[in-house]
């Protein structure tokens, strides 16, 4: 089962690398240019990229980013072994 999740995680990571990376970089860039350096024109361009407005995807882009991130988190948790039930070994059980 972990092998299957690893396959899905790898594929999803490749697909989501560009959109999530773009969202992260434009969010950081917006904060730096708009709030710290007070350059309004650059900030407007970056927020347009950040929300997907410049490519006409402002309605669906955040939803796809969110679903992709949730998928990566779920497959990552399953692969980490946090969801496995832990059995007590016979040596750790008390002797009656």
MARBA-3410 file (N, C-alpha, C, O; in Angstrom, 1 decimal):
96
0.8,-1.2,0.0,0.0,0.0,0.0,0.9,1.3,0.0,0.5,2.2,-0.7 ~ 1.9,1.2,0.7,2.8,2.4,0.8,3.4,2.6,-0.6,3.6,3.8,-1.0 ~ 3.7,1.6,-1.3,4.3,1.7,-2.7,3.3,2.4,-3.6,3.7,3.3,-4.4 ~ 2.0,2.1,-3.5,1.0,2.8,-4.3,0.9,4.3,-3.9,0.8,5.2,-4.8 ~ 0.9,4.6,-2.6,0.9,6.0,-2.2,2.1,6.7,-2.6,2.1,7.9,-2.9
3.3,6.0,-2.6,4.5,6.7,-3.1,4.4,7.1,-4.5,4.9,8.1,-4.9 ~ 3.8,6.2,-5.3,3.6,6.5,-6.8,2.7,7.7,-6.9,3.0,8.6,-7.7 ~ 1.6,7.7,-6.2,0.7,8.9,-6.3,1.3,10.1,-5.8,1.2,11.2,-6.4 ~ 2.1,10.0,-4.7,2.8,11.2,-4.2,3.8,11.8,-5.2,3.8,13.0,-5.4 ~ 4.5,10.9,-5.8,5.5,11.3,-6.7,4.9,12.0,-7.9,5.3,13.1,-8.4
3.8,11.5,-8.5,3.1,12.1,-9.6,2.5,13.4,-9.2,2.6,14.4,-10.0 ~ 1.9,13.4,-8.1,1.2,14.7,-7.6,2.2,15.8,-7.3,2.0,16.9,-7.6 ~ 3.4,15.4,-6.8,4.4,16.4,-6.5,5.0,17.0,-7.8,5.2,18.2,-7.9 ~ 5.1,16.2,-8.9,5.6,16.7,-10.1,4.6,17.7,-10.7,4.9,18.7,-11.2 ~ 3.3,17.3,-10.6,2.2,18.1,-11.2,2.1,19.4,-10.4,1.9,20.5,-11.0
2.2,19.4,-9.1,1.9,20.5,-8.2,3.2,21.4,-8.0,3.0,22.5,-7.3 ~ 4.3,21.0,-8.4,5.5,21.8,-8.2,5.5,23.2,-8.7,5.8,24.2,-8.0 ~ 5.0,23.3,-10.0,5.0,24.7,-10.6,3.9,25.5,-10.0,4.2,26.7,-9.6 ~ 2.6,25.1,-9.8,1.6,26.0,-9.3,1.9,26.3,-7.8,1.7,27.5,-7.4 ~ 2.3,25.4,-7.0,2.6,25.7,-5.6,3.8,26.6,-5.5,3.8,27.5,-4.6
4.8,26.3,-6.3,6.0,27.1,-6.2,5.7,28.6,-6.7,6.2,29.5,-6.1 ~ 4.9,28.7,-7.7,4.5,30.0,-8.2,3.7,30.8,-7.1,3.9,32.0,-6.9 ~ 2.8,30.1,-6.4,2.0,30.7,-5.4,2.9,31.2,-4.2,2.7,32.2,-3.7 ~ 3.8,30.3,-3.8,4.7,30.7,-2.7,5.6,31.9,-3.1,5.7,32.8,-2.3 ~ 6.2,31.8,-4.3,7.1,32.9,-4.7,6.4,34.2,-4.9,6.9,35.3,-4.5
5.2,34.2,-5.5,4.5,35.4,-5.7,3.9,36.0,-4.4,3.9,37.2,-4.2 ~ 3.6,35.1,-3.5,3.1,35.6,-2.1,4.3,36.3,-1.4,4.1,37.3,-0.8 ~ 5.5,35.7,-1.4,6.6,36.3,-0.8,7.0,37.6,-1.5,7.3,38.6,-0.9 ~ 7.0,37.5,-2.8,7.3,38.7,-3.6,6.4,39.9,-3.4,6.8,41.0,-3.2 ~ 5.1,39.6,-3.3,4.1,40.6,-3.0,4.4,41.3,-1.6,4.3,42.5,-1.5
4.6,40.5,-0.6,4.9,41.0,0.7,6.1,41.9,0.6,6.1,43.0,1.2 ~ 7.2,41.5,0.0,8.4,42.2,-0.1,8.2,43.5,-0.9,8.6,44.6,-0.4 ~ 7.7,43.4,-2.1,7.5,44.6,-2.9,6.5,45.6,-2.5,6.6,46.8,-2.5 ~ 5.3,45.1,-2.0,4.2,45.9,-1.6,4.4,46.5,-0.2,4.2,47.7,0.0 ~ 4.6,45.6,0.7,4.6,46.1,2.1,5.9,46.6,2.6,6.0,47.6,3.3
7.0,46.1,2.1,8.3,46.5,2.6,8.9,47.6,1.7,9.4,48.7,2.3 ~ 8.8,47.5,0.4,9.4,48.5,-0.5,8.5,49.5,-1.0,8.9,50.4,-1.7 ~ 7.2,49.2,-0.8,6.1,50.1,-1.3,6.1,50.4,-2.8,5.9,51.6,-3.2 ~ 6.3,49.4,-3.6,6.3,49.5,-5.0,4.9,48.9,-5.5,4.8,47.7,-5.6 ~ 4.0,49.8,-5.7,2.6,49.3,-6.0,2.5,48.6,-7.3,1.7,47.6,-7.4
3.1,49.0,-8.4,3.0,48.3,-9.7,3.4,46.9,-9.7,2.7,46.0,-10.3 ~ 4.5,46.6,-9.1,5.0,45.2,-9.0,4.1,44.4,-8.2,3.9,43.2,-8.5 ~ 3.6,44.9,-7.1,2.7,44.1,-6.2,1.4,43.7,-6.9,0.9,42.6,-6.7 ~ 0.9,44.6,-7.7,-0.4,44.3,-8.4,-0.1,43.2,-9.4,-1.0,42.3,-9.6 ~ 1.0,43.2,-10.1,1.3,42.2,-11.1,1.5,40.8,-10.3,1.0,39.8,-10.8
2.2,40.8,-9.2,2.4,39.6,-8.5,1.2,39.0,-7.9,1.0,37.8,-7.9 ~ 0.3,39.9,-7.4,-1.0,39.4,-6.9,-1.9,38.8,-8.0,-2.7,37.9,-7.7 ~ -1.8,39.3,-9.2,-2.5,38.8,-10.3,-2.0,37.4,-10.7,-2.8,36.5,-11.0 ~ -0.7,37.2,-10.6,-0.1,35.8,-10.8,-0.5,34.9,-9.6,-0.8,33.8,-9.8 ~ -0.4,35.5,-8.4,-0.7,34.7,-7.2,-2.1,34.1,-7.2,-2.3,33.0,-6.8
-3.0,34.9,-7.7,-4.4,34.4,-7.6,-4.8,33.7,-8.9,-5.9,33.1,-9.0 ~ -4.0,33.7,-9.9,-4.3,33.1,-11.2,-5.1,34.0,-12.1,-5.6,33.6,-13.2 ~ -5.3,35.3,-11.7,-6.1,36.2,-12.5,-5.5,36.5,-13.8,-6.2,36.7,-14.8 ~ -4.2,36.6,-13.9,-3.5,36.9,-15.2,-3.7,35.9,-16.3,-3.6,36.2,-17.5 ~ -3.9,34.6,-15.9,-4.1,33.6,-16.8,-5.5,33.1,-16.9,-5.8,32.1,-17.6
-6.4,33.9,-16.3,-7.9,33.6,-16.4,-8.4,32.4,-15.6,-9.4,31.8,-15.9 ~ -7.6,32.1,-14.5,-8.0,30.9,-13.7,-8.3,31.3,-12.3,-8.2,30.5,-11.3 ~ -8.7,32.6,-12.0,-8.9,33.1,-10.7,-10.0,32.3,-9.9,-9.9,32.3,-8.7 ~ -10.9,31.7,-10.6,-12.0,30.9,-9.9,-11.5,29.6,-9.4,-12.0,29.1,-8.4 ~ -10.7,28.9,-10.2,-10.4,27.5,-10.0,-8.9,27.3,-9.4,-8.7,26.3,-8.8
-8.0,28.2,-9.7,-6.6,28.1,-9.3,-6.4,27.9,-7.8,-5.7,26.9,-7.4 ~ -7.0,28.6,-6.9,-6.8,28.4,-5.5,-7.4,27.0,-5.1,-6.8,26.4,-4.2 ~ -8.5,26.6,-5.7,-9.1,25.3,-5.3,-8.2,24.2,-5.7,-7.9,23.2,-5.0 ~ -7.6,24.3,-6.9,-6.7,23.2,-7.4,-5.4,23.2,-6.6,-4.9,22.1,-6.2 ~ -4.9,24.4,-6.2,-3.7,24.4,-5.3,-4.0,23.8,-4.0,-3.2,23.0,-3.5
-5.2,24.1,-3.4,-5.5,23.5,-2.1,-5.7,22.0,-2.2,-5.2,21.3,-1.3 ~ -6.4,21.5,-3.2,-6.6,20.1,-3.3,-5.3,19.4,-3.6,-5.1,18.3,-3.0 ~ -4.4,19.9,-4.4,-3.1,19.3,-4.6,-2.3,19.3,-3.3,-1.7,18.3,-3.0 ~ -2.3,20.3,-2.5,-1.6,20.4,-1.2,-2.2,19.3,-0.3,-1.4,18.6,0.4 ~ -3.5,19.2,-0.2,-4.1,18.3,0.7,-3.7,16.8,0.2,-3.5,16.0,1.1
-3.7,16.6,-1.1,-3.3,15.3,-1.6,-1.9,14.9,-1.2,-1.6,13.8,-0.8 ~ -1.0,15.9,-1.3,0.4,15.7,-0.9,0.5,15.4,0.6,1.3,14.6,1.0 ~ -0.2,16.1,1.4,-0.2,15.9,2.8,-0.7,14.5,3.2,-0.1,13.8,4.0 ~ -1.8,14.1,2.6,-2.4,12.8,2.9,-1.4,11.7,2.5,-1.2,10.8,3.3 ~ -0.9,11.7,1.3,0.0,10.7,0.8,1.3,10.7,1.6,1.8,9.6,1.9
1.7,11.8,2.0,2.9,11.9,2.8,2.7,11.3,4.2,3.6,10.6,4.7 ~ 1.6,11.6,4.8,1.3,11.0,6.1,1.2,9.5,6.1,1.7,8.8,6.9 ~ 0.5,9.0,5.0,0.4,7.5,4.9,1.8,6.9,4.7,2.1,5.9,5.3 ~ 2.7,7.5,3.9,4.0,7.0,3.7,4.9,7.1,4.9,5.8,6.2,5.1 ~ 4.6,8.0,5.8,5.5,8.2,6.9,5.3,7.1,8.0,6.1,6.9,8.8
4.2,6.4,7.9,3.9,5.4,8.9,3.1,5.8,10.1,2.9,5.0,11.0 ~ 2.7,7.1,10.1,1.9,7.6,11.3,0.6,6.9,11.4,0.0,6.9,12.4 ~ 0.0,6.4,10.3,-1.3,5.8,10.3,-1.3,4.3,10.6,-2.3,3.7,10.7 ~ -0.1,3.7,10.7,0.0,2.3,11.0,-0.4,2.0,12.4,-0.1,2.8,13.4 ~ -1.1,0.9,12.6,-1.4,0.5,14.0,-0.2,-0.2,14.5,0.4,-1.1,13.9
0.1,0.1,15.7,1.3,-0.5,16.3,0.9,-1.7,17.2,0.0,-1.6,18.1 ~ 1.5,-2.8,16.9,1.2,-4.1,17.7,2.3,-4.2,18.7,3.4,-3.9,18.6 ~ 1.8,-4.7,19.9,2.8,-4.9,20.9,3.5,-6.3,20.6,2.9,-7.2,20.3 ~ 4.8,-6.2,20.8,5.5,-7.5,20.6,5.3,-8.4,21.8,5.1,-7.9,22.9 ~ 5.4,-9.7,21.6,5.2,-10.6,22.7,6.2,-10.4,23.8,5.8,-10.7,25.0
7.4,-9.9,23.6,8.3,-9.7,24.6,7.9,-8.5,25.6,8.3,-8.4,26.7 ~ 7.1,-7.6,25.0,6.7,-6.4,25.8,5.5,-6.6,26.6,5.1,-5.7,27.4 ~ 4.8,-7.8,26.5,3.6,-8.0,27.2,3.9,-8.6,28.6,4.9,-9.3,28.8 ~ 3.2,-8.2,29.6,3.5,-8.7,31.0,3.3,-10.2,31.1,2.4,-10.7,30.5 ~ 4.1,-10.8,32.0,3.9,-12.2,32.2,2.9,-12.4,33.3,2.9,-11.8,34.3
2.0,-13.4,33.1,1.0,-13.6,34.1,1.3,-14.8,35.0,0.5,-15.1,35.8
END
